[in-house]
Amino acid sequence: MKDPFTFYITKDNKLIISRNKKQIKILKGKGFQDFRVLLQSGSEEEIQLKLAKLTGQYKHGNEKI
């Protein structure tokens, strides 16, 4: 995948999503918990797709989960 998203989890349970070294979104609460479950069982491709969907930066109609 070109230009993959990067992310990190803060001590206060927030997900910081970045792309090209630029912060795009901060996620917390239910959305963060759902993503954490995916981290434990999902492939790198599934994780990148989920990050794209969370930020709204994906090609509509071409995604698969």
All heavy atoms as TSV, in Angstrom:
chain	resi	resn	atom	element	x	y	z
A	1	MET	N	N	0.839	-1.171	0.000
A	1	MET	CA	C	0.000	0.000	0.000
A	1	MET	C	C	0.886	1.238	0.000
A	1	MET	O	O	1.822	1.342	0.770
A	1	MET	CB	C	-0.908	-0.025	1.237
A	1	MET	CG	C	-1.709	1.223	1.430
A	1	MET	SD	S	-2.802	1.143	2.859
A	1	MET	CE	C	-4.333	0.967	2.009
A	2	LYS	N	N	0.573	2.201	-0.848
A	2	LYS	CA	C	1.319	3.444	-0.903
A	2	LYS	C	C	0.954	4.339	0.268
A	2	LYS	O	O	-0.187	4.373	0.692
A	2	LYS	CB	C	0.974	4.201	-2.182
A	2	LYS	CG	C	1.648	3.692	-3.406
A	2	LYS	CD	C	1.158	4.502	-4.558
A	2	LYS	CE	C	2.239	4.841	-5.524
A	2	LYS	NZ	N	1.762	5.629	-6.640
A	3	ASP	N	N	1.918	5.070	0.768
A	3	ASP	CA	C	1.698	6.026	1.847
A	3	ASP	C	C	0.823	5.475	2.970
A	3	ASP	O	O	-0.277	5.965	3.212
A	3	ASP	CB	C	1.040	7.298	1.313
A	3	ASP	CG	C	1.908	8.034	0.328
A	3	ASP	OD1	O	3.134	8.102	0.527
A	3	ASP	OD2	O	1.358	8.543	-0.640
A	4	PRO	N	N	1.286	4.453	3.657
A	4	PRO	CA	C	0.451	3.884	4.716
A	4	PRO	C	C	0.265	4.854	5.880
A	4	PRO	O	O	1.063	5.768	6.095
A	4	PRO	CB	C	1.232	2.655	5.168
A	4	PRO	CG	C	2.645	2.960	4.823
A	4	PRO	CD	C	2.581	3.799	3.580
A	5	PHE	N	N	-0.809	4.641	6.583
A	5	PHE	CA	C	-1.089	5.422	7.782
A	5	PHE	C	C	-0.206	4.910	8.911
A	5	PHE	O	O	0.118	3.739	8.964
A	5	PHE	CB	C	-2.554	5.260	8.192
A	5	PHE	CG	C	-3.517	5.884	7.229
A	5	PHE	CD1	C	-4.042	5.154	6.188
A	5	PHE	CD2	C	-3.896	7.203	7.368
A	5	PHE	CE1	C	-4.935	5.724	5.299
A	5	PHE	CE2	C	-4.785	7.788	6.493
A	5	PHE	CZ	C	-5.305	7.039	5.441
A	6	THR	N	N	0.151	5.794	9.805
A	6	THR	CA	C	0.844	5.399	11.022
A	6	THR	C	C	-0.038	5.795	12.191
A	6	THR	O	O	-0.907	6.664	12.062
A	6	THR	CB	C	2.223	6.073	11.147
A	6	THR	OG1	O	2.050	7.489	11.095
A	6	THR	CG2	C	3.156	5.623	10.039
A	7	PHE	N	N	0.174	5.139	13.307
A	7	PHE	CA	C	-0.646	5.444	14.463
A	7	PHE	C	C	0.128	5.121	15.724
A	7	PHE	O	O	1.096	4.370	15.700
A	7	PHE	CB	C	-1.958	4.638	14.437
A	7	PHE	CG	C	-1.760	3.155	14.566
A	7	PHE	CD1	C	-1.783	2.540	15.803
A	7	PHE	CD2	C	-1.529	2.372	13.447
A	7	PHE	CE1	C	-1.590	1.176	15.924
A	7	PHE	CE2	C	-1.337	1.018	13.553
A	7	PHE	CZ	C	-1.372	0.415	14.804
A	8	TYR	N	N	-0.285	5.718	16.811
A	8	TYR	CA	C	0.220	5.322	18.114
A	8	TYR	C	C	-0.872	5.546	19.147
A	8	TYR	O	O	-1.797	6.324	18.928
A	8	TYR	CB	C	1.530	6.016	18.471
A	8	TYR	CG	C	1.470	7.503	18.672
A	8	TYR	CD1	C	1.277	8.050	19.937
A	8	TYR	CD2	C	1.628	8.368	17.606
A	8	TYR	CE1	C	1.242	9.410	20.125
A	8	TYR	CE2	C	1.599	9.735	17.780
A	8	TYR	CZ	C	1.401	10.253	19.039
A	8	TYR	OH	O	1.358	11.605	19.220
A	9	ILE	N	N	-0.743	4.833	20.235
A	9	ILE	CA	C	-1.722	4.884	21.310
A	9	ILE	C	C	-1.084	5.621	22.482
A	9	ILE	O	O	0.012	5.279	22.913
A	9	ILE	CB	C	-2.165	3.468	21.710
A	9	ILE	CG1	C	-2.829	2.790	20.513
A	9	ILE	CG2	C	-3.099	3.517	22.910
A	9	ILE	CD1	C	-3.129	1.320	20.709
A	10	THR	N	N	-1.776	6.613	22.986
A	10	THR	CA	C	-1.264	7.403	24.100
A	10	THR	C	C	-1.558	6.711	25.426
A	10	THR	O	O	-2.349	5.773	25.489
A	10	THR	CB	C	-1.889	8.808	24.112
A	10	THR	OG1	O	-3.286	8.690	24.347
A	10	THR	CG2	C	-1.637	9.537	22.806
A	11	LYS	N	N	-0.947	7.225	26.477
A	11	LYS	CA	C	-1.152	6.658	27.816
A	11	LYS	C	C	-2.594	6.801	28.287
A	11	LYS	O	O	-3.085	5.986	29.056
A	11	LYS	CB	C	-0.230	7.343	28.825
A	11	LYS	CG	C	1.215	7.001	28.632
A	11	LYS	CD	C	2.074	7.723	29.659
A	11	LYS	CE	C	3.541	7.455	29.407
A	11	LYS	NZ	N	4.394	8.178	30.358
A	12	ASP	N	N	-3.275	7.831	27.826
A	12	ASP	CA	C	-4.668	8.040	28.227
A	12	ASP	C	C	-5.668	7.447	27.228
A	12	ASP	O	O	-6.797	7.912	27.106
A	12	ASP	CB	C	-4.948	9.520	28.486
A	12	ASP	CG	C	-4.663	10.404	27.282
A	12	ASP	OD1	O	-3.990	9.957	26.337
A	12	ASP	OD2	O	-5.115	11.557	27.285
A	13	ASN	N	N	-5.235	6.387	26.519
A	13	ASN	CA	C	-6.083	5.606	25.610
A	13	ASN	C	C	-6.723	6.433	24.501
A	13	ASN	O	O	-7.935	6.415	24.299
A	13	ASN	CB	C	-7.149	4.833	26.384
A	13	ASN	CG	C	-6.551	3.706	27.175
A	13	ASN	OD1	O	-5.572	3.079	26.755
A	13	ASN	ND2	N	-7.113	3.430	28.330
A	14	LYS	N	N	-5.885	7.126	23.771
A	14	LYS	CA	C	-6.307	7.819	22.564
A	14	LYS	C	C	-5.474	7.277	21.414
A	14	LYS	O	O	-4.298	6.957	21.580
A	14	LYS	CB	C	-6.093	9.326	22.679
A	14	LYS	CG	C	-6.995	9.980	23.686
A	14	LYS	CD	C	-6.739	11.467	23.740
A	14	LYS	CE	C	-7.569	12.118	24.813
A	14	LYS	NZ	N	-7.233	13.540	24.969
A	15	LEU	N	N	-6.079	7.178	20.246
A	15	LEU	CA	C	-5.398	6.715	19.049
A	15	LEU	C	C	-5.089	7.930	18.184
A	15	LEU	O	O	-6.003	8.660	17.797
A	15	LEU	CB	C	-6.289	5.735	18.281
A	15	LEU	CG	C	-5.753	5.214	16.961
A	15	LEU	CD1	C	-4.585	4.275	17.202
A	15	LEU	CD2	C	-6.846	4.505	16.188
A	16	ILE	N	N	-3.820	8.168	17.915
A	16	ILE	CA	C	-3.396	9.280	17.063
A	16	ILE	C	C	-3.066	8.688	15.693
A	16	ILE	O	O	-2.190	7.844	15.574
A	16	ILE	CB	C	-2.142	9.980	17.631
A	16	ILE	CG1	C	-2.308	10.336	19.106
A	16	ILE	CG2	C	-1.778	11.179	16.774
A	16	ILE	CD1	C	-3.327	11.373	19.413
A	17	ILE	N	N	-3.775	9.128	14.663
A	17	ILE	CA	C	-3.576	8.621	13.306
A	17	ILE	C	C	-2.863	9.695	12.490
A	17	ILE	O	O	-3.278	10.857	12.480
A	17	ILE	CB	C	-4.919	8.275	12.640
A	17	ILE	CG1	C	-5.694	7.274	13.496
A	17	ILE	CG2	C	-4.692	7.714	11.232
A	17	ILE	CD1	C	-7.116	7.027	13.031
A	18	SER	N	N	-1.791	9.277	11.790
A	18	SER	CA	C	-0.995	10.203	10.980
A	18	SER	C	C	-0.773	9.617	9.595
A	18	SER	O	O	-0.847	8.411	9.390
A	18	SER	CB	C	0.370	10.447	11.621
A	18	SER	OG	O	0.230	10.935	12.917
A	19	ARG	N	N	-0.459	10.522	8.662
A	19	ARG	CA	C	-0.068	10.113	7.320
A	19	ARG	C	C	0.914	11.157	6.810
A	19	ARG	O	O	0.688	12.354	6.957
A	19	ARG	CB	C	-1.285	10.046	6.397
A	19	ARG	CG	C	-0.957	9.474	5.054
A	19	ARG	CD	C	-2.214	9.182	4.283
A	19	ARG	NE	N	-1.872	8.490	3.060
A	19	ARG	CZ	C	-2.746	8.083	2.191
A	19	ARG	NH1	N	-4.023	8.275	2.410
A	19	ARG	NH2	N	-2.371	7.468	1.110
A	20	ASN	N	N	1.995	10.687	6.241
A	20	ASN	CA	C	3.063	11.583	5.775
A	20	ASN	C	C	3.536	12.516	6.880
A	20	ASN	O	O	3.724	13.710	6.673
A	20	ASN	CB	C	2.603	12.394	4.566
A	20	ASN	CG	C	2.309	11.536	3.371
A	20	ASN	OD1	O	2.914	10.489	3.174
A	20	ASN	ND2	N	1.344	11.948	2.568
A	21	LYS	N	N	3.685	11.968	8.080
A	21	LYS	CA	C	4.173	12.693	9.262
A	21	LYS	C	C	3.257	13.841	9.680
A	21	LYS	O	O	3.671	14.746	10.386
A	21	LYS	CB	C	5.586	13.213	9.023
A	21	LYS	CG	C	6.584	12.102	8.765
A	21	LYS	CD	C	7.954	12.647	8.536
A	21	LYS	CE	C	8.914	11.516	8.219
A	21	LYS	NZ	N	10.257	11.988	7.955
A	22	LYS	N	N	1.995	13.796	9.258
A	22	LYS	CA	C	1.042	14.838	9.612
A	22	LYS	C	C	-0.133	14.199	10.346
A	22	LYS	O	O	-0.740	13.252	9.854
A	22	LYS	CB	C	0.544	15.544	8.352
A	22	LYS	CG	C	-0.314	16.725	8.618
A	22	LYS	CD	C	-0.647	17.448	7.333
A	22	LYS	CE	C	-1.484	18.671	7.639
A	22	LYS	NZ	N	-1.837	19.384	6.406
A	23	GLN	N	N	-0.423	14.713	11.529
A	23	GLN	CA	C	-1.524	14.174	12.321
A	23	GLN	C	C	-2.844	14.444	11.613
A	23	GLN	O	O	-3.119	15.564	11.201
A	23	GLN	CB	C	-1.525	14.819	13.698
A	23	GLN	CG	C	-2.623	14.298	14.590
A	23	GLN	CD	C	-2.567	14.923	15.974
A	23	GLN	OE1	O	-1.503	15.008	16.548
A	23	GLN	NE2	N	-3.689	15.370	16.457
A	24	ILE	N	N	-3.663	13.385	11.483
A	24	ILE	CA	C	-4.932	13.512	10.785
A	24	ILE	C	C	-6.110	13.486	11.742
A	24	ILE	O	O	-7.036	14.274	11.622
A	24	ILE	CB	C	-5.107	12.384	9.751
A	24	ILE	CG1	C	-4.029	12.474	8.694
A	24	ILE	CG2	C	-6.483	12.438	9.119
A	24	ILE	CD1	C	-4.023	11.327	7.733
A	25	LYS	N	N	-6.067	12.549	12.695
A	25	LYS	CA	C	-7.232	12.365	13.552
A	25	LYS	C	C	-6.821	11.803	14.900
A	25	LYS	O	O	-5.855	11.061	15.002
A	25	LYS	CB	C	-8.204	11.404	12.868
A	25	LYS	CG	C	-9.529	11.275	13.560
A	25	LYS	CD	C	-10.547	10.606	12.661
A	25	LYS	CE	C	-11.897	10.690	13.314
A	25	LYS	NZ	N	-12.967	10.560	12.397
A	26	ILE	N	N	-7.606	12.151	15.924
A	26	ILE	CA	C	-7.455	11.576	17.256
A	26	ILE	C	C	-8.750	10.846	17.554
A	26	ILE	O	O	-9.835	11.397	17.401
A	26	ILE	CB	C	-7.205	12.660	18.316
A	26	ILE	CG1	C	-5.908	13.399	18.019
A	26	ILE	CG2	C	-7.172	12.035	19.706
A	26	ILE	CD1	C	-5.652	14.581	18.925
A	27	LEU	N	N	-8.620	9.584	17.960
A	27	LEU	CA	C	-9.791	8.750	18.206
A	27	LEU	C	C	-9.771	8.277	19.649
A	27	LEU	O	O	-8.734	7.881	20.167
A	27	LEU	CB	C	-9.749	7.546	17.261
A	27	LEU	CG	C	-10.981	6.679	17.175
A	27	LEU	CD1	C	-12.136	7.453	16.565
A	27	LEU	CD2	C	-10.692	5.455	16.333
A	28	LYS	N	N	-10.948	8.323	20.297
A	28	LYS	CA	C	-11.050	7.836	21.667
A	28	LYS	C	C	-12.425	7.220	21.855
A	28	LYS	O	O	-13.260	7.264	20.964
A	28	LYS	CB	C	-10.811	8.971	22.669
A	28	LYS	CG	C	-11.731	10.155	22.511
A	28	LYS	CD	C	-11.342	11.272	23.437
A	28	LYS	CE	C	-12.245	12.477	23.176
A	28	LYS	NZ	N	-11.931	13.583	24.057
A	29	GLY	N	N	-12.652	6.622	23.004
A	29	GLY	CA	C	-13.961	6.045	23.310
A	29	GLY	C	C	-14.241	4.750	22.565
A	29	GLY	O	O	-13.365	3.918	22.374
A	30	LYS	N	N	-15.477	4.589	22.108
A	30	LYS	CA	C	-15.922	3.349	21.448
A	30	LYS	C	C	-15.102	3.054	20.197
A	30	LYS	O	O	-14.712	1.929	19.952
A	30	LYS	CB	C	-17.407	3.469	21.100
A	30	LYS	CG	C	-17.947	2.331	20.271
A	30	LYS	CD	C	-18.659	1.303	21.091
A	30	LYS	CE	C	-19.386	0.291	20.225
A	30	LYS	NZ	N	-18.603	-0.868	19.931
A	31	GLY	N	N	-14.854	4.060	19.385
A	31	GLY	CA	C	-14.065	3.866	18.165
A	31	GLY	C	C	-12.674	3.351	18.466
A	31	GLY	O	O	-12.149	2.480	17.774
A	32	PHE	N	N	-12.071	3.866	19.528
A	32	PHE	CA	C	-10.743	3.407	19.935
A	32	PHE	C	C	-10.795	1.953	20.370
A	32	PHE	O	O	-9.930	1.159	20.004
A	32	PHE	CB	C	-10.212	4.287	21.074
A	32	PHE	CG	C	-8.981	3.718	21.719
A	32	PHE	CD1	C	-7.770	3.767	21.063
A	32	PHE	CD2	C	-9.038	3.126	22.967
A	32	PHE	CE1	C	-6.626	3.233	21.645
A	32	PHE	CE2	C	-7.912	2.603	23.558
A	32	PHE	CZ	C	-6.704	2.655	22.895
A	33	GLN	N	N	-11.805	1.574	21.146
A	33	GLN	CA	C	-11.930	0.200	21.623
A	33	GLN	C	C	-12.126	-0.770	20.460
A	33	GLN	O	O	-11.541	-1.857	20.441
A	33	GLN	CB	C	-13.083	0.075	22.627
A	33	GLN	CG	C	-12.878	0.866	23.902
A	33	GLN	CD	C	-11.603	0.488	24.640
A	33	GLN	OE1	O	-11.169	-0.651	24.654
A	33	GLN	NE2	N	-10.997	1.479	25.280
A	34	ASP	N	N	-12.934	-0.389	19.474
A	34	ASP	CA	C	-13.143	-1.233	18.292
A	34	ASP	C	C	-11.834	-1.437	17.530
A	34	ASP	O	O	-11.526	-2.532	17.072
A	34	ASP	CB	C	-14.191	-0.625	17.363
A	34	ASP	CG	C	-15.583	-0.629	17.956
A	34	ASP	OD1	O	-15.818	-1.351	18.955
A	34	ASP	OD2	O	-16.444	0.104	17.419
A	35	PHE	N	N	-11.055	-0.370	17.397
A	35	PHE	CA	C	-9.779	-0.462	16.695
A	35	PHE	C	C	-8.803	-1.353	17.458
A	35	PHE	O	O	-8.070	-2.133	16.858
A	35	PHE	CB	C	-9.172	0.927	16.488
A	35	PHE	CG	C	-7.897	0.888	15.699
A	35	PHE	CD1	C	-7.930	0.705	14.329
A	35	PHE	CD2	C	-6.673	1.007	16.321
A	35	PHE	CE1	C	-6.759	0.647	13.585
A	35	PHE	CE2	C	-5.501	0.953	15.597
A	35	PHE	CZ	C	-5.548	0.775	14.225
A	36	ARG	N	N	-8.816	-1.256	18.763
A	36	ARG	CA	C	-7.907	-2.067	19.585
A	36	ARG	C	C	-8.173	-3.562	19.395
A	36	ARG	O	O	-7.251	-4.366	19.355
A	36	ARG	CB	C	-8.053	-1.674	21.044
A	36	ARG	CG	C	-6.873	-2.055	21.853
A	36	ARG	CD	C	-6.854	-1.319	23.157
A	36	ARG	NE	N	-5.514	-1.463	23.662
A	36	ARG	CZ	C	-4.974	-0.702	24.552
A	36	ARG	NH1	N	-5.643	0.301	25.039
A	36	ARG	NH2	N	-3.766	-0.923	24.962
A	37	VAL	N	N	-9.449	-3.935	19.251
A	37	VAL	CA	C	-9.810	-5.333	18.983
A	37	VAL	C	C	-9.244	-5.761	17.632
A	37	VAL	O	O	-8.684	-6.849	17.492
A	37	VAL	CB	C	-11.346	-5.517	19.021
A	37	VAL	CG1	C	-11.749	-6.885	18.499
A	37	VAL	CG2	C	-11.858	-5.309	20.436
A	38	LEU	N	N	-9.355	-4.898	16.626
A	38	LEU	CA	C	-8.822	-5.204	15.299
A	38	LEU	C	C	-7.309	-5.376	15.344
A	38	LEU	O	O	-6.761	-6.239	14.651
A	38	LEU	CB	C	-9.192	-4.095	14.311
A	38	LEU	CG	C	-8.646	-4.251	12.893
A	38	LEU	CD1	C	-9.233	-5.490	12.225
A	38	LEU	CD2	C	-8.927	-3.022	12.072
A	39	LEU	N	N	-6.617	-4.604	16.155
A	39	LEU	CA	C	-5.164	-4.720	16.274
A	39	LEU	C	C	-4.733	-6.117	16.709
A	39	LEU	O	O	-3.700	-6.614	16.286
A	39	LEU	CB	C	-4.617	-3.713	17.284
A	39	LEU	CG	C	-4.370	-2.311	16.800
A	39	LEU	CD1	C	-3.861	-1.447	17.937
A	39	LEU	CD2	C	-3.396	-2.291	15.654
A	40	GLN	N	N	-5.521	-6.739	17.564
A	40	GLN	CA	C	-5.171	-8.055	18.084
A	40	GLN	C	C	-5.390	-9.165	17.067
A	40	GLN	O	O	-4.709	-10.180	17.111
A	40	GLN	CB	C	-5.965	-8.336	19.352
A	40	GLN	CG	C	-5.605	-7.398	20.476
A	40	GLN	CD	C	-6.498	-7.553	21.691
A	40	GLN	OE1	O	-7.443	-8.329	21.685
A	40	GLN	NE2	N	-6.196	-6.819	22.747
A	41	SER	N	N	-6.340	-8.980	16.150
A	41	SER	CA	C	-6.677	-10.090	15.262
A	41	SER	C	C	-6.545	-9.782	13.776
A	41	SER	O	O	-6.597	-10.693	12.959
A	41	SER	CB	C	-8.120	-10.543	15.540
A	41	SER	OG	O	-9.014	-9.485	15.276
A	42	GLY	N	N	-6.375	-8.529	13.410
A	42	GLY	CA	C	-6.375	-8.157	12.003
A	42	GLY	C	C	-5.005	-8.177	11.360
A	42	GLY	O	O	-3.979	-8.077	12.025
A	43	SER	N	N	-5.010	-8.299	10.028
A	43	SER	CA	C	-3.762	-8.240	9.258
A	43	SER	C	C	-3.372	-6.774	9.054
A	43	SER	O	O	-4.172	-5.859	9.308
A	43	SER	CB	C	-3.961	-8.906	7.898
A	43	SER	OG	O	-4.834	-8.132	7.093
A	44	GLU	N	N	-2.167	-6.533	8.585
A	44	GLU	CA	C	-1.698	-5.169	8.342
A	44	GLU	C	C	-2.598	-4.469	7.316
A	44	GLU	O	O	-2.925	-3.296	7.459
A	44	GLU	CB	C	-0.247	-5.183	7.851
A	44	GLU	CG	C	0.331	-3.820	7.578
A	44	GLU	CD	C	0.443	-2.939	8.816
A	44	GLU	OE1	O	0.601	-3.465	9.927
A	44	GLU	OE2	O	0.365	-1.700	8.665
A	45	GLU	N	N	-3.026	-5.210	6.306
A	45	GLU	CA	C	-3.905	-4.636	5.277
A	45	GLU	C	C	-5.254	-4.229	5.875
A	45	GLU	O	O	-5.772	-3.153	5.579
A	45	GLU	CB	C	-4.114	-5.643	4.154
A	45	GLU	CG	C	-4.847	-5.072	2.966
A	45	GLU	CD	C	-4.917	-6.047	1.813
A	45	GLU	OE1	O	-3.850	-6.369	1.254
A	45	GLU	OE2	O	-6.033	-6.468	1.484
A	46	GLU	N	N	-5.819	-5.061	6.732
A	46	GLU	CA	C	-7.090	-4.741	7.380
A	46	GLU	C	C	-6.959	-3.522	8.287
A	46	GLU	O	O	-7.839	-2.668	8.325
A	46	GLU	CB	C	-7.601	-5.926	8.203
A	46	GLU	CG	C	-8.066	-7.094	7.373
A	46	GLU	CD	C	-8.401	-8.315	8.213
A	46	GLU	OE1	O	-7.707	-8.575	9.219
A	46	GLU	OE2	O	-9.369	-9.003	7.846
A	47	ILE	N	N	-5.839	-3.440	8.993
A	47	ILE	CA	C	-5.596	-2.307	9.880
A	47	ILE	C	C	-5.476	-1.020	9.078
A	47	ILE	O	O	-6.074	-0.001	9.420
A	47	ILE	CB	C	-4.338	-2.553	10.745
A	47	ILE	CG1	C	-4.624	-3.681	11.737
A	47	ILE	CG2	C	-3.903	-1.280	11.457
A	47	ILE	CD1	C	-3.401	-4.192	12.463
A	48	GLN	N	N	-4.726	-1.054	7.970
A	48	GLN	CA	C	-4.577	0.129	7.124
A	48	GLN	C	C	-5.920	0.555	6.526
A	48	GLN	O	O	-6.221	1.751	6.450
A	48	GLN	CB	C	-3.553	-0.126	6.011
A	48	GLN	CG	C	-2.127	-0.154	6.487
A	48	GLN	CD	C	-1.661	1.180	7.022
A	48	GLN	OE1	O	-1.908	2.230	6.435
A	48	GLN	NE2	N	-0.970	1.155	8.159
A	49	LEU	N	N	-6.738	-0.405	6.119
A	49	LEU	CA	C	-8.049	-0.086	5.570
A	49	LEU	C	C	-8.936	0.560	6.631
A	49	LEU	O	O	-9.625	1.548	6.373
A	49	LEU	CB	C	-8.717	-1.333	5.006
A	49	LEU	CG	C	-10.089	-1.121	4.389
A	49	LEU	CD1	C	-10.044	-0.099	3.266
A	49	LEU	CD2	C	-10.640	-2.444	3.876
A	50	LYS	N	N	-8.896	0.027	7.838
A	50	LYS	CA	C	-9.685	0.596	8.933
A	50	LYS	C	C	-9.229	2.017	9.240
A	50	LYS	O	O	-10.056	2.920	9.450
A	50	LYS	CB	C	-9.570	-0.290	10.177
A	50	LYS	CG	C	-10.382	0.185	11.343
A	50	LYS	CD	C	-11.865	0.082	11.064
A	50	LYS	CE	C	-12.666	0.390	12.324
A	50	LYS	NZ	N	-14.098	0.288	12.090
A	51	LEU	N	N	-7.918	2.248	9.252
A	51	LEU	CA	C	-7.394	3.594	9.478
A	51	LEU	C	C	-7.877	4.544	8.378
A	51	LEU	O	O	-8.253	5.684	8.649
A	51	LEU	CB	C	-5.869	3.582	9.547
A	51	LEU	CG	C	-5.260	2.933	10.785
A	51	LEU	CD1	C	-3.760	2.737	10.602
A	51	LEU	CD2	C	-5.548	3.745	12.035
A	52	ALA	N	N	-7.869	4.079	7.140
A	52	ALA	CA	C	-8.346	4.902	6.022
A	52	ALA	C	C	-9.825	5.234	6.196
A	52	ALA	O	O	-10.246	6.375	5.981
A	52	ALA	CB	C	-8.111	4.179	4.702
A	53	LYS	N	N	-10.608	4.260	6.599
A	53	LYS	CA	C	-12.034	4.499	6.801
A	53	LYS	C	C	-12.276	5.461	7.960
A	53	LYS	O	O	-13.157	6.320	7.880
A	53	LYS	CB	C	-12.765	3.188	7.039
A	53	LYS	CG	C	-12.936	2.382	5.785
A	53	LYS	CD	C	-13.750	1.142	6.065
A	53	LYS	CE	C	-14.018	0.374	4.786
A	53	LYS	NZ	N	-14.915	-0.756	5.014
A	54	LEU	N	N	-11.519	5.307	9.028
A	54	LEU	CA	C	-11.683	6.193	10.183
A	54	LEU	C	C	-11.385	7.644	9.829
A	54	LEU	O	O	-12.000	8.560	10.362
A	54	LEU	CB	C	-10.786	5.742	11.337
A	54	LEU	CG	C	-11.206	4.465	12.046
A	54	LEU	CD1	C	-10.108	3.993	12.999
A	54	LEU	CD2	C	-12.512	4.672	12.801
A	55	THR	N	N	-10.446	7.850	8.933
A	55	THR	CA	C	-10.069	9.210	8.554
A	55	THR	C	C	-10.883	9.718	7.371
A	55	THR	O	O	-10.815	10.893	7.046
A	55	THR	CB	C	-8.576	9.296	8.189
A	55	THR	OG1	O	-8.317	8.444	7.082
A	55	THR	CG2	C	-7.704	8.910	9.356
A	56	GLY	N	N	-11.621	8.835	6.699
A	56	GLY	CA	C	-12.405	9.234	5.543
A	56	GLY	C	C	-11.591	9.302	4.264
A	56	GLY	O	O	-12.042	9.842	3.268
A	57	GLN	N	N	-10.383	8.746	4.282
A	57	GLN	CA	C	-9.504	8.824	3.115
A	57	GLN	C	C	-9.341	7.447	2.471
A	57	GLN	O	O	-8.320	6.793	2.595
A	57	GLN	CB	C	-8.152	9.378	3.531
A	57	GLN	CG	C	-8.265	10.772	4.076
A	57	GLN	CD	C	-6.932	11.345	4.464
A	57	GLN	OE1	O	-5.887	10.810	4.117
A	57	GLN	NE2	N	-6.945	12.444	5.178
A	58	TYR	N	N	-10.358	7.026	1.776
A	58	TYR	CA	C	-10.284	5.764	1.052
A	58	TYR	C	C	-11.135	5.868	-0.195
A	58	TYR	O	O	-11.985	6.738	-0.323
A	58	TYR	CB	C	-10.720	4.592	1.927
A	58	TYR	CG	C	-12.190	4.581	2.291
A	58	TYR	CD1	C	-13.095	3.799	1.592
A	58	TYR	CD2	C	-12.669	5.360	3.337
A	58	TYR	CE1	C	-14.438	3.800	1.921
A	58	TYR	CE2	C	-14.003	5.358	3.679
A	58	TYR	CZ	C	-14.884	4.575	2.966
A	58	TYR	OH	O	-16.208	4.585	3.286
A	59	LYS	N	N	-10.905	4.966	-1.143
A	59	LYS	CA	C	-11.655	4.964	-2.386
A	59	LYS	C	C	-12.975	4.243	-2.173
A	59	LYS	O	O	-13.001	3.053	-1.909
A	59	LYS	CB	C	-10.846	4.277	-3.483
A	59	LYS	CG	C	-9.594	5.041	-3.844
A	59	LYS	CD	C	-8.840	4.357	-4.937
A	59	LYS	CE	C	-7.591	5.127	-5.281
A	59	LYS	NZ	N	-6.810	4.502	-6.319
A	60	HIS	N	N	-14.038	4.955	-2.291
A	60	HIS	CA	C	-15.368	4.378	-2.073
A	60	HIS	C	C	-15.659	3.307	-3.121
A	60	HIS	O	O	-15.471	3.504	-4.308
A	60	HIS	CB	C	-16.426	5.477	-2.147
A	60	HIS	CG	C	-16.226	6.532	-1.117
A	60	HIS	ND1	N	-16.689	6.399	0.166
A	60	HIS	CD2	C	-15.582	7.719	-1.159
A	60	HIS	CE1	C	-16.356	7.470	0.850
A	60	HIS	NE2	N	-15.672	8.281	0.067
A	61	GLY	N	N	-16.100	2.141	-2.644
A	61	GLY	CA	C	-16.460	1.053	-3.542
A	61	GLY	C	C	-15.347	0.051	-3.768
A	61	GLY	O	O	-15.590	-1.040	-4.254
A	62	ASN	N	N	-14.098	0.396	-3.465
A	62	ASN	CA	C	-12.978	-0.496	-3.718
A	62	ASN	C	C	-12.508	-1.227	-2.467
A	62	ASN	O	O	-11.628	-2.074	-2.534
A	62	ASN	CB	C	-11.785	0.273	-4.294
A	62	ASN	CG	C	-12.088	0.828	-5.652
A	62	ASN	OD1	O	-12.968	0.335	-6.337
A	62	ASN	ND2	N	-11.389	1.875	-6.046
A	63	GLU	N	N	-13.052	-0.894	-1.322
A	63	GLU	CA	C	-12.586	-1.476	-0.076
A	63	GLU	C	C	-13.227	-2.828	0.200
A	63	GLU	O	O	-14.317	-3.103	-0.249
A	63	GLU	CB	C	-12.828	-0.519	1.092
A	63	GLU	CG	C	-14.291	-0.313	1.416
A	63	GLU	CD	C	-14.992	0.710	0.530
A	63	GLU	OE1	O	-14.376	1.247	-0.393
A	63	GLU	OE2	O	-16.166	0.950	0.784
A	64	LYS	N	N	-12.495	-3.658	0.909
A	64	LYS	CA	C	-12.993	-4.975	1.305
A	64	LYS	C	C	-12.638	-5.206	2.761
A	64	LYS	O	O	-11.538	-4.923	3.190
A	64	LYS	CB	C	-12.355	-6.082	0.480
A	64	LYS	CG	C	-12.732	-6.069	-0.970
A	64	LYS	CD	C	-12.059	-7.214	-1.694
A	64	LYS	CE	C	-12.343	-7.155	-3.167
A	64	LYS	NZ	N	-11.658	-8.211	-3.901
A	65	ILE	N	N	-13.577	-5.757	3.489
A	65	ILE	CA	C	-13.296	-6.202	4.874
A	65	ILE	C	C	-14.044	-7.462	5.112
A	65	ILE	O	O	-15.072	-7.740	4.667
A	65	ILE	CB	C	-13.634	-5.135	5.910
A	65	ILE	CG1	C	-12.505	-4.166	6.018
A	65	ILE	CG2	C	-13.936	-5.728	7.249
A	65	ILE	CD1	C	-12.454	-3.295	7.231
